[in-house]
Every structure is written in structure tokens, then in C-alpha cells.
Amino acid sequence: DFATPRAILTGHDYEITCATICAELGLVISGSKEGPCLIHSMNGDLLRTLEGPKTLEGPENCLRPKLIQASREGHCVIYYENGLFCVFSVNGRLQATMETDDKIK
């Protein structure tokens, strides 16, 4: 038997740097090197785009997601390369932000 993909997820223009699957909600959330994070259904439908806060200026401060995690309650936590944490609802609403100088791995 040959394995076939369940779905092909599209929408990113750059390489994927982080991804998570929330099986309870049927969601796949991914972030790319130079773009926003995207929420897809497990069937491959693009549902939402998660845009970080616009408080940063200049291309050197572009939000680059490094880590991403979703909860079964419908929250998504994204850690960006510049030390910024953001919490989103699965509806795409930015709920909270926090900056840190620590190196998170």
C-alpha cells in the first residue's frame, strides 16, 4: 500500500518554520519565514491568517515565527524570533502580547 496525503495545505510564500496540529479542533496552524501564520482545516481549507501586532517598524523587525502551539480550548501561542509572544484565538483575534529578552527553544 502507498500512503497518500490527506490534504495539501497552501498559502505560504516562504519556507515553513513551525507548525502544530490541534486534532481536537481539526486545525493545522503553520508559520513561515517571512509571512503570517495560517490556520487550515485538516481537509486543507485555509480558514484564517494570524497577523502579529503592527507596533514594530522596519524590515529588520519583521515578525518571523519560531514556535507555535495550539490548545484544545481554541488558543494559539506564537513565539517570534524577536522575543515576542502573541496569543490568538482560533478566530484570528490577537488577545495578548508579551516581549522577552530570553532565548526560547
C-alpha positions in Angstrom: 0.0 0.0 0.0 1.1 3.5 -0.8 0.4 6.3 1.6 -1.3 9.3 0.1 -1.6 12.8 1.7 -4.9 13.6 3.3 -4.7 17.2 2.2 -2.2 19.6 0.7 -2.0 22.9 2.5 -1.2 26.0 0.5 -0.9 29.7 1.2 2.7 30.4 2.4 5.1 32.2 0.1 8.2 31.2 2.1 9.5 28.1 3.8 7.6 26.8 6.9 9.5 27.4 10.1 6.9 26.0 12.6 3.7 24.1 12.7 1.3 22.4 15.1 -1.8 20.2 14.8 -4.8 20.5 17.1 -6.7 17.3 16.4 -9.4 18.2 18.9 -10.4 21.2 16.8 -9.4 19.8 13.4 -6.9 22.5 12.8 -3.3 22.8 11.4 -1.5 26.1 12.2 1.7 26.9 10.5 4.2 29.8 10.3 6.6 30.8 7.5 9.9 32.5 7.5 8.7 35.9 6.1 5.0 35.8 6.4 2.0 35.4 8.7 0.8 32.3 10.4 -2.1 30.4 8.7 -4.9 28.3 10.1 -6.1 25.4 7.9 -8.7 22.8 8.5 -7.4 19.2 8.3 -9.1 19.0 5.0 -6.8 21.7 3.6 -9.2 24.7 3.6 -7.5 28.0 4.6 -9.5 29.4 7.4 -7.6 32.4 8.9 -4.5 34.4 8.8 -2.8 35.4 12.1 -1.2 38.8 11.7 1.1 39.9 14.5 0.9 43.4 16.0 2.0 46.3 13.8 3.9 48.1 16.5 7.3 47.2 15.1 8.9 49.3 12.3 11.3 48.4 9.5 12.1 45.1 7.7 14.6 44.1 10.3 11.8 43.7 12.8 9.6 41.5 10.5 7.7 39.0 12.6 9.3 35.6 12.0 7.5 32.8 13.9 9.8 30.2 15.6 7.5 28.2 17.8 3.8 27.7 17.7 1.3 25.8 19.9 -2.4 25.4 20.0 -4.7 24.4 22.8 -7.9 22.4 22.6 -9.7 25.5 24.2 -9.0 27.4 21.0 -6.0 29.5 21.8 -2.8 29.7 19.8 0.5 30.9 21.2 3.2 32.0 18.8 6.8 32.9 19.7 8.5 35.1 17.2 12.3 35.4 16.5 12.5 38.9 18.0 11.3 37.7 21.5 7.6 38.5 21.1 4.9 36.1 22.4 1.4 36.5 21.0 -1.8 34.7 21.9 -4.5 34.5 19.3 -8.0 33.0 19.3 -8.7 30.4 16.6 -10.9 33.1 15.1 -7.8 35.1 14.3 -8.2 37.8 17.1 -5.0 38.9 18.8 -5.7 38.5 22.5 -2.4 39.3 24.3 1.3 40.1 23.6 4.5 39.9 25.8 8.1 40.6 25.0 11.1 38.8 26.5 14.8 39.1 26.2 15.3 35.4 27.0 16.3 32.9 24.3 13.4 30.4 24.0 14.0 27.0 22.4 
